[in-house]
Amino acid sequence: MEWRKCYLDVILVPLGFLLTISYHLYLWHKVRTQPFTTTIGRNAHGRRFWVGAMMKDIDRKNIVAVQTLRNLIMGSTLMATTSILVSAGLGAVISSTYSVKKPVNDTIYGAHGEFMVALKYVALLTVFLFSFFCHSLSIRFLNQVCILICVPQDPMCMVTADYLTELLEKGSLLNTIGNRLFYAAIPLLLWIFGPVLVFLCFASMVPVFYNLDFIMCNYGQGKVEENGNKEFV
């Protein structure tokens, strides 16, 4: 009888996770092998030039550099604050004496016993906490870039454009991971009302992510040869 109550949860929820994990593995492969077909790869390519351009003329562009980095920090701060507030709310619900299964007593599909409902809340809490963790680390790296990018250029200075680019890339990557974890919490939130909604949400998010992550048209993309090597421009 217990299997009949939770077999949809056991099948559909892991299948939804497998679907989105497979998509992100494919995206990671494309970013590594064909970066200019993805927005992540092109943005990373542009950030490398941006750091070099800012440091080359930092006396005139210091306000632009700091303002741009501050906007990135504000975005990560907003997401981190939202994640930790939701985590605190979920923690209060789980630890309260009020039965967490009362809001879903009328669930039609899937199990809604005390253990299963607690598992749903704990999964939500875990995802939001990891999202907060990634955004917090992103803020740390972006703050370092914001400070070091205005350091006067000196032959003895160890703060180079490559070093700042690496810090900026780490901050941007952590921000992207934190956002994707935050989005993954949406299907888990729907899991409270049944596993069918979880799978449908995961399945609908994949084409949305694909349209956002991949570049359908090669805008301004061509190949030039320099010293016998081909590069994308």
Disulfide bonds with the S-S distance in Angstrom:
none
